[in-house]
Amino acid sequence: MIHFSKNTIEQLPKIPRLNLINSCTGYKSANLIATKTLEGVSNVAIFSSITHLGSDPAMLGFILRPTTVPRNTYKNIKDLGFFTVNHITETMIADAHHSSAGYDESISEFYKTSLEEEYYDGISIPFVKNSPVQILCKYLNEYEIKENGTIHIIASIEQIIIKENLIQKDNWLRLDLENVVTINGLNGYCVPKLVDRFEYARPNVPTKSML
């Protein structure tokens, strides 16, 4: 095993340090957040920090990097109050990654990639076509993380649109059936496969597989 002390980490060059710290915590979710400007320009960007916050009420959150430079996704969410979260599949990886490029807010990443907008009746915010799980979210609140200047965005889940074959009998979603990817570090994409699924764990009761 190789040991990295705090001092060693701080002395690393920028890129090796970024790679180490971004990958040491394990696999992360891979999602595209789609928004729209007040002028009607669609925006889509990849995020690896979206997490479940609660099921009753249904909420999620994600981390936004410091707003010392323009953050189009953040501005659009604050302006219109809504955004969508879209799962990324194996065939979407290259275009999803390209959405992290720093385009001006007047340029839609949908037009710079093969990603396509998808709309549903009564919803003006775009979803990402062919994403097997699409979630409409409403901005609720934000909390500054003072230690590094990032922002934790809190949102309610307003609608979920799911490809039917993913939904198991108890509403659990088996994401590997559509090759939904995860992110390893900043730029490594992986396709996880289900190994097992277990019943709720109780004291002194042997763990039992549900498969």
NUTIVEX-918334 format. One record per residue (C-alpha): residue number from 0; x negated, y negated, z negated; residue in one letter. Coordinates in Angstrom, 1 decimal. Example, Ala and Ser with C-alpha at 12.3 -4.5 7.8 and 13.67 -1.06 7.14 Angstrom:
BEGIN
pos / px / py / pz / code
0 / -12.3 / 4.5 / -7.8 / A
1 / -13.7 / 1.1 / -7.1 / S
END
This chain:
BEGIN
pos / px / py / pz / code
0 / 0.0 / 0.0 / 0.0 / M
1 / -1.2 / -3.6 / 0.8 / I
2 / -0.6 / -6.2 / -1.9 / H
3 / 0.2 / -9.9 / -1.1 / F
4 / -0.1 / -12.2 / -4.0 / S
5 / 1.7 / -15.6 / -4.1 / K
6 / -1.6 / -17.3 / -3.5 / N
7 / -2.4 / -15.0 / -0.6 / T
8 / 1.0 / -15.7 / 1.0 / I
9 / 0.5 / -19.4 / 0.6 / E
10 / -2.9 / -19.3 / 2.4 / Q
11 / -1.6 / -17.4 / 5.4 / L
12 / -1.3 / -19.3 / 8.7 / P
13 / 2.3 / -20.5 / 9.5 / K
14 / 3.4 / -17.8 / 11.9 / I
15 / 2.1 / -14.7 / 10.0 / P
16 / 3.6 / -16.2 / 6.8 / R
17 / 7.0 / -16.7 / 8.6 / L
18 / 6.9 / -13.2 / 9.9 / N
19 / 6.0 / -11.6 / 6.6 / L
20 / 8.6 / -13.4 / 4.5 / I
21 / 11.4 / -13.2 / 7.1 / N
22 / 11.0 / -9.4 / 7.4 / S
23 / 10.1 / -8.3 / 3.9 / C
24 / 13.7 / -8.6 / 2.6 / T
25 / 15.0 / -6.0 / 5.1 / G
26 / 17.4 / -5.9 / 8.0 / Y
27 / 19.8 / -8.9 / 8.3 / K
28 / 23.1 / -9.5 / 10.1 / S
29 / 23.0 / -10.7 / 13.7 / A
30 / 25.8 / -13.0 / 14.6 / N
31 / 26.6 / -15.7 / 17.1 / L
32 / 28.3 / -18.8 / 15.6 / I
33 / 30.4 / -20.7 / 18.2 / A
34 / 31.6 / -24.2 / 17.8 / T
35 / 32.8 / -27.2 / 19.9 / K
36 / 31.9 / -30.8 / 19.9 / T
37 / 34.5 / -33.6 / 19.5 / L
38 / 33.9 / -34.2 / 23.3 / E
39 / 34.8 / -30.6 / 24.0 / G
40 / 31.3 / -29.2 / 24.7 / V
41 / 31.0 / -25.6 / 23.5 / S
42 / 28.0 / -24.5 / 21.4 / N
43 / 26.8 / -21.1 / 20.5 / V
44 / 23.8 / -20.2 / 18.3 / A
45 / 22.4 / -17.1 / 16.7 / I
46 / 22.3 / -16.8 / 12.9 / F
47 / 20.8 / -14.0 / 10.6 / S
48 / 22.1 / -15.3 / 7.3 / S
49 / 25.9 / -14.6 / 7.4 / I
50 / 27.0 / -12.8 / 4.2 / T
51 / 30.3 / -11.6 / 2.7 / H
52 / 31.3 / -13.7 / -0.3 / L
53 / 34.6 / -12.2 / -1.3 / G
54 / 37.7 / -10.3 / 0.0 / S
55 / 40.5 / -12.0 / -2.0 / D
56 / 40.4 / -14.7 / -0.8 / P
57 / 38.5 / -13.6 / 2.3 / A
58 / 35.4 / -15.7 / 2.5 / M
59 / 31.9 / -15.7 / 4.1 / L
60 / 28.9 / -17.9 / 4.0 / G
61 / 25.7 / -18.7 / 5.8 / F
62 / 22.5 / -20.6 / 5.3 / I
63 / 21.7 / -23.6 / 7.4 / L
64 / 18.2 / -24.9 / 7.7 / R
65 / 17.4 / -28.5 / 6.6 / P
66 / 19.1 / -31.2 / 8.6 / T
67 / 15.9 / -33.2 / 8.9 / T
68 / 16.4 / -32.5 / 12.7 / V
69 / 19.7 / -32.4 / 14.6 / P
70 / 21.7 / -29.2 / 13.8 / R
71 / 24.5 / -29.0 / 16.4 / N
72 / 26.3 / -26.2 / 14.8 / T
73 / 26.5 / -28.1 / 11.5 / Y
74 / 27.7 / -31.3 / 13.1 / K
75 / 30.4 / -29.5 / 15.0 / N
76 / 31.6 / -27.6 / 12.0 / I
77 / 31.8 / -30.8 / 10.0 / K
78 / 33.6 / -32.7 / 12.8 / D
79 / 36.3 / -30.1 / 13.6 / L
80 / 36.3 / -27.9 / 10.5 / G
81 / 36.3 / -24.5 / 12.3 / F
82 / 33.9 / -22.1 / 13.9 / F
83 / 33.8 / -18.5 / 15.0 / T
84 / 31.4 / -15.6 / 14.0 / V
85 / 30.8 / -13.0 / 16.7 / N
86 / 28.9 / -9.7 / 16.4 / H
87 / 26.0 / -9.1 / 18.8 / I
88 / 25.7 / -5.8 / 20.7 / T
89 / 22.6 / -4.2 / 22.2 / E
90 / 23.4 / -5.5 / 25.7 / T
91 / 23.7 / -9.1 / 24.4 / M
92 / 20.3 / -9.3 / 22.7 / I
93 / 18.3 / -11.4 / 25.1 / A
94 / 21.0 / -14.0 / 25.7 / D
95 / 21.8 / -14.1 / 22.0 / A
96 / 18.1 / -14.8 / 21.2 / H
97 / 17.9 / -17.5 / 23.8 / H
98 / 20.7 / -19.4 / 22.1 / S
99 / 18.2 / -20.4 / 19.4 / S
100 / 16.5 / -22.7 / 21.9 / A
101 / 16.7 / -26.3 / 21.0 / G
102 / 19.2 / -27.6 / 23.6 / Y
103 / 20.7 / -31.1 / 23.3 / D
104 / 24.3 / -31.1 / 22.0 / E
105 / 25.5 / -32.2 / 25.4 / S
106 / 24.3 / -28.9 / 26.9 / I
107 / 26.3 / -25.7 / 26.2 / S
108 / 24.2 / -22.6 / 25.5 / E
109 / 27.1 / -20.7 / 27.3 / F
110 / 25.9 / -22.2 / 30.5 / Y
111 / 22.2 / -21.4 / 29.8 / K
112 / 22.9 / -17.7 / 29.2 / T
113 / 25.2 / -15.0 / 30.4 / S
114 / 27.3 / -15.3 / 27.2 / L
115 / 30.9 / -16.2 / 28.0 / E
116 / 33.5 / -18.2 / 26.1 / E
117 / 36.7 / -16.5 / 25.2 / E
118 / 39.9 / -18.2 / 23.9 / Y
119 / 43.1 / -17.1 / 22.2 / Y
120 / 46.4 / -18.8 / 22.1 / D
121 / 46.5 / -21.7 / 19.6 / G
122 / 42.7 / -21.7 / 18.9 / I
123 / 40.6 / -24.4 / 20.5 / S
124 / 37.2 / -23.0 / 19.2 / I
125 / 35.5 / -20.5 / 21.5 / P
126 / 34.8 / -16.9 / 20.7 / F
127 / 32.0 / -14.9 / 22.4 / V
128 / 33.5 / -12.6 / 25.1 / K
129 / 32.7 / -8.9 / 24.7 / N
130 / 31.8 / -9.3 / 21.0 / S
131 / 33.5 / -6.3 / 19.3 / P
132 / 34.2 / -8.2 / 16.1 / V
133 / 35.2 / -11.9 / 16.3 / Q
134 / 36.0 / -14.0 / 13.2 / I
135 / 37.7 / -17.4 / 13.1 / L
136 / 36.5 / -19.4 / 10.1 / C
137 / 37.5 / -22.6 / 8.4 / K
138 / 34.9 / -24.8 / 6.6 / Y
139 / 35.6 / -25.0 / 2.9 / L
140 / 32.5 / -26.4 / 1.2 / N
141 / 28.7 / -26.6 / 1.2 / E
142 / 26.0 / -26.5 / -1.5 / Y
143 / 22.5 / -27.9 / -1.1 / E
144 / 19.7 / -25.6 / -2.1 / I
145 / 17.5 / -28.2 / -3.6 / K
146 / 14.4 / -26.0 / -3.8 / E
147 / 14.0 / -26.0 / 0.0 / N
148 / 16.6 / -28.4 / 1.5 / G
149 / 18.7 / -25.7 / 3.1 / T
150 / 22.6 / -25.7 / 2.9 / I
151 / 24.9 / -22.9 / 2.0 / H
152 / 28.1 / -23.2 / 4.1 / I
153 / 31.2 / -21.7 / 2.6 / I
154 / 34.1 / -20.7 / 4.8 / A
155 / 37.4 / -18.9 / 4.7 / S
156 / 38.2 / -16.1 / 7.1 / I
157 / 41.3 / -17.2 / 9.1 / E
158 / 41.6 / -14.4 / 11.7 / Q
159 / 39.7 / -11.3 / 12.7 / I
160 / 39.8 / -9.8 / 16.1 / I
161 / 38.4 / -6.3 / 16.3 / I
162 / 37.8 / -3.8 / 19.1 / K
163 / 40.2 / -1.0 / 18.3 / E
164 / 37.8 / 1.9 / 18.3 / N
165 / 35.8 / 0.5 / 15.4 / L
166 / 38.7 / 0.6 / 13.0 / I
167 / 38.8 / 3.7 / 10.8 / Q
168 / 41.9 / 4.9 / 9.0 / K
169 / 41.1 / 2.9 / 5.9 / D
170 / 40.3 / -0.3 / 7.8 / N
171 / 36.6 / 0.3 / 7.4 / W
172 / 34.7 / -0.8 / 10.6 / L
173 / 32.2 / 1.7 / 12.0 / R
174 / 30.0 / -0.9 / 13.8 / L
175 / 27.5 / 1.6 / 15.3 / D
176 / 30.2 / 2.8 / 17.7 / L
177 / 29.7 / -0.4 / 19.7 / E
178 / 25.9 / -0.7 / 19.1 / N
179 / 26.2 / -3.7 / 16.9 / V
180 / 22.6 / -4.9 / 16.2 / V
181 / 20.7 / -6.2 / 13.2 / T
182 / 17.7 / -8.5 / 13.0 / I
183 / 14.3 / -7.5 / 11.6 / N
184 / 12.5 / -10.7 / 10.7 / G
185 / 12.9 / -13.5 / 13.2 / L
186 / 12.9 / -11.8 / 16.5 / N
187 / 13.1 / -8.0 / 16.1 / G
188 / 16.5 / -6.5 / 17.1 / Y
189 / 17.5 / -3.0 / 15.9 / C
190 / 20.5 / -0.8 / 16.5 / V
191 / 21.5 / 1.0 / 13.3 / P
192 / 23.3 / 4.3 / 13.3 / K
193 / 25.6 / 5.6 / 10.5 / L
194 / 23.8 / 8.2 / 8.3 / V
195 / 26.5 / 8.8 / 5.7 / D
196 / 29.4 / 7.1 / 3.9 / R
197 / 30.2 / 7.8 / 0.3 / F
198 / 33.3 / 7.5 / -2.0 / E
199 / 33.4 / 4.9 / -4.7 / Y
200 / 30.7 / 5.6 / -7.3 / A
201 / 32.0 / 6.4 / -10.8 / R
202 / 30.0 / 7.3 / -14.0 / P
203 / 29.3 / 11.0 / -14.5 / N
204 / 31.0 / 11.9 / -11.2 / V
205 / 28.8 / 13.5 / -8.5 / P
206 / 28.4 / 11.3 / -5.3 / T
207 / 30.6 / 12.7 / -2.6 / K
208 / 30.3 / 12.1 / 1.2 / S
209 / 33.4 / 10.9 / 3.1 / M
210 / 32.2 / 12.3 / 6.4 / L
END
